[in-house]
Amino acid sequence: MKLNLLALAALSLAALPLAEAHAAAAAPGETCVQDLRAIPPFLLENDTGARAHLAQKGQAYFDLALATATTAAAHATEDKACDAILGNYLGMWRKSHLYVKPGSAQDIAKPAPAKPSVAGQAAPSKEPALQILSDSTVLLTLPSFQDRYRAAVATLLDTHRAVLAARPNWILDVRRNSGGSDSTYTPLLQWISSDEMVSLGAEWLSTPANIEGQEKVCALLSPGDQACVDFAAEAVSQMRTVKPGEYVPQESGDFISYTRVSTPEPRRPARVAVLVDRDCASSCEEFLLAARQSFHVKLIGRNSEGALDYSNLRLHALPSGVRQLEYATSRSARLPQLQVDLGGIMPDIYLPPPKDEAGRAQEIVRVQRWLEGGSLRPGGA
């Protein structure tokens, strides 16, 4: 029997109240199937990438994916197994910016503890840090662009302005930076931009669920953050100007803009190397797109993750009440001409992945040597 995604919508939505009433008493396999069947119709109505993925991959592909996942879900004996099954199913839609997460929205919004790179060692800090490597080179480590580090990044740049202005070579380490908010890296652009930047905007998909997600997001992720409140309020205002199911630009005017940094630093670095790897995602990738426009910047390392085309994730409670769907409410105006999600953003200079933490640390040594006139070659002069 063919499982048509659109035909499931009415059945799934009609079953939601009943599923919610009996979720606590239902077996894990039953609630897993309920959550699974609620996902495709919700995505097709609210996720900005779902209909494009359906058109690209075809109805038969998703019918088979749903049938396979339904069989596995029915046999799930615990919530953790169900989480994995639903996660694998979402991966059939796209590989990033689409997740199932256990717990309530409040639980998921709590900052995740940092994980150690090596077992037995303390987890690395996500705080931005500055290190003077020589009289001519400075290292800025930027492990996260989350909202909570926005003030720390700005303070770091302001506090060490004299040190930064005195050194012509900068290394910006954004390896393992999973993104966050574009506003966190904005102060950096005053230092590294070549004045004008060309950027392409994005657009919101207006639906009742997406508007509700915007209205709740700041209280969940950034309580008391006025910048978040203003951004979400503007998003809701824009969404309400069109009918449900229609797209609307995030900002009025043309999608493409030509802007200049309002207050560029008078003494900017002459050469900037941005160290990047596969873990640079989302707003980290947006930073790469902005930074690489400078005449003075080179991206060095590996391709980024490829998690940028569909963004601004919001939470939606699934029928079981024990897990949330995290999905995208905006899409880039770059699409379909310039797709980042296909393979990530390529570096200007490729470095093979390091074998261990020692090799990862050596990448900084190699880049410093290169900036100061030496070679990128391992152990080179």
N, C-alpha and C positions, 0 to 999 in steps of 0.2 A: 504493500500500500504506500503510495507516494505521500510524503509529509510536506505539504506546501506551507511555507513560512507565513504568508499573508492569511491563509485560511485558518491558521492557528490563533490569530489575533483575537477574534471574537471569543473563542473557546477559553483562551488563557485569561483574558480580562474578566470574563464572567465568573471564572473560578476563583478570582483573588479573594473576595470576602470569605468564601467558604474555607480557602486554604489558610487564611489568617486565623480563623476561628479554631481550626483543628491542628495548627502547626505544632503546638506543644505536645499533643498526644500522638501525632503521626510518627511512623517509623522513618529513620533517616533516608531510606530509599524513596519513600513517598514524597517527603518534602523536597528531596533533591530533584525529582522529576518535576514537581510544581515550580520550583525556581527556574529550572532549565526551560520549561515551556513558556515562562513569562518573559524570557530574555529576548528572543527574536522579534516579537511584535513591538516590544518597547524600543529596541534598537532601531528598527526601521522607521519608527515615528520620531525618535528623539536624538539619536546619535548622528553626528554630522558626516560620518564616513560610511555608515551601514549600507545605504542605498547604492553608493558608488561601488562598494565591495561586492554587493549582490550582482550588479551589472557586469563587473569585471570577471567574477568567478563563476557566475551562472547559478540558476535555481537548483540544478541537479547536485552540484557540489555541496550546497548548504542543506539540501534534503538528506543527503547521505551523512553529513556531519551531525545533523540533529538526530537522525535515527541511531547512529552509533553511540552518541552521547546519551540518548535516552535509555538504551539497553544497559550501559554502564551505570547510569544514575540509579536505575531501578534496583541494582544490586549493591549500592553503597550501604555500608553497615555503620558508618560514622560520619560526622560532619566534615572532618578533615579530608576523608576520601572524596566526599562530594565536592569540596572546594577545589580539589585538584581536577576533577572531571569537568566542572564548569569552567575552570581556568583554561584547560586544554580546548574546550569548545570555543571559548572566546578567541583563542589563538588562531582558530580557523577563519575568523573574521579579519583580525589584524594583530600584529605581533606586539603592539605597544599602545599605551594610552587607552586601554580597555581591560578592566580587571573585575574579578569578584573578590571581595574582602570580607572575612568573618568579623562579626561583632556589630555593634550599633554605630551610627554615624559619629557619635561622640567618642567612642573607643578608637575608631579609625582615624579621627582627626588629631589624636594625641601624637606628638612627635615620636617617631620610631627611634629606639636607641641605636646608636652607631654600632656597627659590627666590626670586630677586630679583623685586620687583614690576615693575620697569622694566629692560629689557635694558641691560646695561652697568653696572648699579649693584650694590652689595653686597647680599647677601641680608639681610633684616631678622632681628633676633634674636628667638628664641622665649622669652627670659627675661622674667619679669614686670618691669614698671618703674613708677616713680612720678614724676610731674611736678607741681610746684606751679604752678598757673595764676594764682592771685591769692590775696589774703588770705582769700577765702571759698570757693575752688574748687580741688579737686585732681583730677588725672587718674591713674587706674590702668589701665595697658595690660596686657592678659592674653591674649597670643597663643596660649597652649596650656594645656591642663589635663593634659598627659601626666604620668605618675608622676614622671618625672625632675625636674619643676618643683614638686613638692609642697612640699619644704623651702624652696625659694626664695620661694614665695608666702607661706608662714607667716613666714619671716624678714623679708620686706619689710613685712608688716603689724606685726610686733612691733617692728622697728627704728624705724619711723616712726610709732609710736603717738601721740606728742604732736602731730605735724604733722597726722595724720588726724583726731584728736579735735578739733583747733582749727578745722576747716573744715566748715561745714554742708552744702556742696554737693560731691557726688562724681560723676565721670564714670567709668564702668567700660566700657572698650573691649574687647569680645570679638569684634570683626569679624575674620574669617579664623581664628578659633579652631576647629579641627576636632575638639576634644574630648580625651578621654584617660581620666581617672579622676575620679569624683565626689569622692573624698577630697582632691583638690588644691584645690578651691574651698571646701571645708567651713569653713576659718577665716574666709572672707569673710562667711558667714552670721551669725557672731557680731556683725558690724558692721551689717548691713543688714536683718536679719530683724525683723519686728514680733512677736517672741517665738514664737507658735505657728505651726507649718507643718503642712499636711495633705499627706500623700504616699501614693501608691499604689505598692505593691511590684511585683515581677516573679517569674517562675517559670522554672525550668530544665526543659529537656527531657532526660530521662535516657536515654542510649544508651551503649554501650561506647565509641564514637568520641568522644562529648562528654565522658565521664569522662576518657578518655585526654588530650583536649585541655586539660582543667583541670589535670591532673597535670603537664603540660609547660609551661604558659603562663608561669609566673614565671621559670623558668630561661631562657626565651627573651627575654621582654620586660623583666623587672625582677630581674635576678640580685641576690641578697642583700637584697631588699626584703621584710621580714618581714610588712608589712601585706598585700602581695600573696599571700604564702605562706598566711597565715591565711585570707584570703578564698577562695582556691582550695581549701584543705583543707575549709572549711565547705561549699563548693559540692559537692565530691565526697561528703562525708558525707550531705548532703541527697539527692543523686542516688541514692545506694545504698539509700535507704529505700523506693524504689518500683521497680516492674518496668520493664525497658527499654521505651521508647516512651511512658511516662507522664510527666506534668508534676508538678513538686513546687515549692512556694513557696521562694523564696530564703531567707526567714526564717520562723520559726514564728509563729503567731498570725494575726490578720486581715491581709488584703492592704492595707487602708487604716489609716493610723496618724496620730495627732495628737501631734506632738512639739514640745518647746520647746528652744531653744538652751540648752545646759547652762551656758555662762558668757558671757552677752551683755556686750558692751562698755558701760561706764557712759555714755560720751558718743558716741552714734551719729549719723551724718549725718541731717540733716532732709530732704534731697532727693537722690535718687540717680537718675541717668540711665544706662541701660545701652545702649550703642551696639551694634547687632546688624546682621548682614547675612546673605546666602545661604550664606556659608562657615561660619557657626556651626552645628556639627553634634554629634550624639552627646552626650557629657557636657556640652558647651557648652549644648545644648538642655535638658538636665536642670537645669543651673544656671538657665536662664531660667524654667523652671517653678517652681523654688523662690524665685527672687528676686522674681518678679512678685506673689507673695502678700503682700509687704510693703506697708503703707500708704504707704511713702515712696519706692517704686520705680516708674519708668516705663521701658518698653522703647521705644527710638527707632531707626528705620531701616527695614530690610526684613524680610520673613519669613526665618526660619532655613531651613536646608537641608531638614529632614525626614528624619532618619536616627536614629530613637530607638526605634521600636516593637519592633524586633528587634535585640538587642545582644549584648554579650560575645562578640566574634568570636574564633574559634579557627581554626587551620590544619589542613588535611588534604592530604596529598601525593596528587597525581593519578598515574595509571599511568606516564606518561612519565618521571617523576622530575625533570623540568626546571621544573615549576611547581606552585604550591600553590593550593588552593581555600580562601578565607577566608569563613566563614559564621557565622551567628548561633546561639548556644546558649541564649539566654533571650528571653522575650517579656514585654512590660509587662502588668500587670493592668489597665491603662486600657482595653485592647482588649475589644470592638470599639467601645465608646462614645466614646472620645476618642482618635482616631488623629492622631498628629503627622506621620507619614510622608506623608500625603496632600498637604499643602501647607506644612508647616513651622509654626512658632509665629509668629503675627501680632504685630507691634509695637503698642504703644498709640498711637504717633504715627508715621506713615509719612513717610519721606524718600525721594525718588527716587534711584536709583543715581547716584553721582557719575561724571562723564565721565572723570576721570583722578585721579592721585595728589594733585594740588593740591585738587581738589574733595573728595577723601576727607579731607584734612587740615582743610579748611574746616568739615566737619561737627562737629569738636570745637570750633571757634571758635563756631559757631552754637549748639551745645548749652550751652556755657559762658555765652554771652550770655543765653540763655533761663533758665538756672538763676539767674542774677543779676538777673532782672527785665526783661530785654529781649526781643527777638523771635527766633524761629527762622528768620525770613525771610532769604534770602541777602542779605548786605549790610545787613540791618536794624539799627536802633538798639536 
